[in-house]
């Protein structure tokens, strides 16, 4: 998808950029990405390196399939990609963002690289858990889908996936809870994930996505 974004972003930006920005005619910028098949890992909003961290040390905690049976995931740094597009406004500002004021962008696009096309995720991370920041983050998810679906090529690529989801992960104190199952007579420890909160915002459902607020992203197989 990174090559599709490289070519399609030209037309997308020309539709959504500031009126004072010159028309974008070509592009050599390719979004950074990470490919990972680890069973458990974390994501952070990193501006200076890989967004992947050890499990339960970052903002979003991924549980990818089962041990030994995971998805091969590609994680595209979408926010970093779009904010590389700047222009000189001619009045002393050499690196003005092409994005209009109020246009929001999500941190990551995550999808399974296999032929099964199991899942496509738009993911926004937040180090704050205030109600104002949550509202902004929800808009970031909706705005990102509106941007991507400006391109018929990208829209067809995304719609080929079976499960399309948006995730908003804000730092919170919830952890996996371990409970001892006594009803069946065995002292088995069950690990219970915090329940995700489903929501809708803007055009999320219009594009066929479901959206959840959770710090734990569980991808069952």
C-alpha positions, 0 to 999 in steps of 0.5 A, spaced: 500 500 500 505 504 501 506 505 493 499 506 492 499 512 497 505 515 494 502 515 487 495 517 490 497 522 495 498 527 489 490 527 487 488 527 495 492 533 497 490 537 491 483 536 494 484 537 501 490 542 502 490 549 503 487 554 498 494 558 498 498 551 497 501 550 490 498 544 486 502 538 487 504 535 481 509 529 483 511 526 489 517 522 491 515 521 498 514 514 500 511 512 507 515 509 512 512 502 515 514 496 519 512 489 518 511 484 524 508 478 525 510 477 533 504 475 537 504 481 542 507 488 541 506 495 543 505 501 538 507 508 540 507 515 536 514 515 535 517 521 531 524 518 531 524 511 530 520 504 529 513 505 533 514 498 535 515 497 543 515 491 547 508 488 550 505 493 555 510 498 555 507 503 550 500 506 548 496 500 544 497 493 546 496 488 540 495 481 541 496 478 534 492 471 533 495 466 537 502 464 539 505 460 533 499 462 528 499 470 527 497 475 522 503 478 518 502 485 519 504 491 515 504 498 519 504 504 515 506 511 519 500 515 516 501 521 520 508 522 519 507 521 511 502 526 510 506 531 515 512 531 510 508 535 505 509 542 506 510 548 502 514 555 502 508 561 503 513 566 500 512 570 506 517 567 511 514 560 512 518 555 509 515 549 511 507 550 512 503 544 512 499 543 506 493 540 510 487 545 511 486 548 519 482 543 522 484 537 517 486 531 522 490 525 520 491 518 524 497 515 526 497 508 523 494 504 517 495 497 519 493 491 515 494 483 514 499 482 508 496 475 506 492 473 501 486 472 506 485 480 506 483 478 514 483 485 516 484 493 515 485 498 521 486 505 522 489 507 529 490 513 533 494 513 539 493 518 544 497 520 551 492 523 554 485 521 556 481 527 556 474 528 553 477 533 549 482 529 546 478 523 545 473 528 541 479 530 537 482 523 536 475 520 533 475 526 528 482 524 526 479 517 525 473 519 521 478 525 517 483 519 515 477 515 512 475 521 508 482 522 505 483 515 503 476 514 500 478 520 496 482 515 491 478 510 488 484 506 487 485 506 495 478 505 496 478 499 492 484 496 496 481 497 503 474 494 501 477 488 499 479 486 506 474 482 510 474 486 517 475 494 517 476 497 524 478 504 527 481 503 534 482 509 538 488 508 544 488 512 549 493 511 555 489 508 561 490 504 567 486 498 565 490 492 565 489 484 563 485 481 569 487 475 571 482 471 574 482 464 577 477 459 574 474 455 580 467 453 577 470 447 573 474 444 579 481 447 576 485 452 578 486 455 571 488 462 570 484 466 565 486 472 562 481 477 561 482 483 556 478 490 558 472 491 554 473 495 548 468 501 548 464 501 541 463 508 538 461 512 531 463 519 529 463 522 522 463 518 516 466 512 520 460 507 519 459 510 512 465 507 509 463 500 512 468 501 518 466 499 526 470 503 531 472 502 538 476 505 544 481 500 547 488 500 549 488 492 547 487 491 540 485 483 540 486 480 533 483 473 534 484 468 528 
